[in-house]
Amino acid sequence: MFFLLFEKSKHLRYLSLLLLTSISAFADNSNAANSSSRILGNMQNLSSNHSAMVNKNDSYMFALSKDYEFIFFYSSNCHYCIKFNPVLKLYSDNSGIWVKAFAIGNGSSPYFPSSTVVAQEVVDQFFGSFEKRTNISVPTLFIMNKNNLHVYPVSSGALTYLELYTRMNDLVPKILRYEKYEKNERNERGKNNV
């Protein structure tokens, strides 16, 4: 659920662009996640491949690590979740972006020991309460601004580290531009109301 209010059509155009980018990532990832031949990669090779490693000192990552957190939904008995958990943990450790993990059903992950069993209210907030559904797609990853509670979809389905890195490099500048644009618009509306 997005906590965004729009008063002008240019806001809607910008959000539409952001959503289309996000939706295309969901579609691409769900096809990839369903492929049984797709393996997330060898973690040893991943750790030694520094060319694709995220850097906490990068200006985008620094901005995100202060004000944003990942919201991650997983199931302990989901094959794709089991493969994606170490990838997300490594990305989180490298970027400094904290992960708030929610387990669907019972069970926890050794990568996210502080995860909590998801409550229906959380499912409703992130996935909508169309029919009080309890069956949601996992693994699903969002990124949320802790200050204004804006939520952006990152992926649905398992990703490799390189795919997550690429997705975040594509998404982060758009999120930061949007947040800056929205902040400027709020300031302008505040000045006009005075």
N, C-alpha and C positions, 0 to 999 in steps of 0.2 A: 504494500500500500504506500503510495507516495503522499507525503505530507506537503503538497504543493498547491498553492492557490494562484490562479492566473486571471488577470484582468484585461490583458491586451493580447491581440492576436500574435504579435511577434514572440511573446512568451510561449504560446502554443506551438509555433513553428520550431522554435529552438528545442522544446521538449520533445516534439515529434522526431526531430533528427536524432536526439539522444536515445529515445526509445527504439527507433528503427535500428540504430547501431546495436543496442542491447538485444533486441529480438533476433536479429540476424545471428548474433553470437549464440543465443539459446538454440536456434534451429541447427546451426552448424555443429554445436557440441552434442546435441541429443543424437544426431546421426552418428557422430564419431563414437559416442559412449556406447551405442548399441552394437558396434562392430566387435565381434568376439576376437578378431585378430589384432585389435589395437591394444597394446600394452603401454603402460604409462612410462616406461623407461627404467633403466637401471639407476638406482639412487647413487651408486658409487660414481658412475659417469657424470651424473648430475652435479655431484659435489665438486668434482674436479673441473667442470666446465664453467670457468669464471666469466666467460664472455657473455653469458646469459644470466648472470647472477645480479639481483637487484642490490642497490647500494643505499644504505640508510642516509648517506650524506647527499644523495640526489635531492634537488630542491622539491620535486614533486613528492617524493617519498617522505621527506621531512614534514611537508605540509600535511600529508595524510596521517602520518604516525601521531601527530599531536591531536588532531580533531576527528579522526575517523577510526572505525573498527569494522572488521569483517563480521558478518552474521552468517553462520554456517549451519545448515541442516543436514544431518546424516543419520544413517542407521548402522548399528554395529554389525548387522548380518548382511549388509549390501556389499557385493563384490566391488562395485565402482567406488563406493565410499572408502572401503579398505585400501584401495589403490590410491585414491586422491588424498586421504588424510596426511600421509607423510609429505606430499607435495605442498599442500597448503601450509603445513607446519613449517617447512623449510622456507617457503616464501615469507611467511609471517616473521620468522626469526631474522631473515635477511632484511626485511623492509621496516621492521619495528611496528607494524600494524597488528594490533592485538586481535585475536579471534575469540568471539563469543559463540560457543558451539552449543547446539541444541540437538539432543538425541531423539530420534523418533522411536518410540517403544523403549524397552529396557536395554541396558548395555551401555558401556562407555568405550571410549577410544583411549589407548595409551598415549596418543598424541595430544589429546585434549581432555586431561583428567578432570578438569573443573567444569566439564559440560553438564548441562542440566537436561532432564527429560522435558520435552517441549509441552507447554500448556496450550489448550485450545485457543486462548486469547492471542497467543503469539502466532499460531498458525493463521488465525483470522487476520491479524495485522499484516502479515507478509504475503499470504496467499489468497486472502479473501475468504468470506464465509458463505460461499454460494449455497451449500447444503450441509454446513457444518462438517465438511470433509475431514477425514482423518488420514486419508491416503494422499500423500504429497510426493512429488518427485524429489529423489535424493541421489547424489549430493547436489545441493543448491547453495549458491554463495551470493550474498549481497554485501555491499559496503554501505555503511551508515555514518552520516555526520552526527557526532555525539552532541553537538551544540543545538542544531536546529531539527534534528531527527529526520532529515531527508534521507531516503533510502534509494539505492540504485542497484539494479540487478547486475551481477558480474557473470555468473555462469550457472547452467543447469546441466549436470553431467560431469564426468571426470575429465580433468585436463592434465596434460603434462606440465612440467615446470615451465618449459619454453612457451607453451600455449597460454598459461596463466600470466607469465611475464609479458607476453605480447598483448594479451587482452588488457591488462592493467595499463601498459604504456599507451594503448589506444584510448582507454576510457578515462584515465585520470586527468589529462588536460581538459577534456570536455566537461568533466564534473567541476573542476576548479573554475573554468571559465563561466559555467552556468551559475555556480554559487556566487562568484564575484558580480556577475551581471544582476542576479537577483538582489544581492546586498545593495548595489547601486540604485536599483529601482525602488527598494524600500526606503532608502535615504531620500530619494527624490520625492516619493509620496509623502514622507514625513515633512520635508521642507514646504511642499505645497499645502499641507494641512495646517501649517503654522500661521 
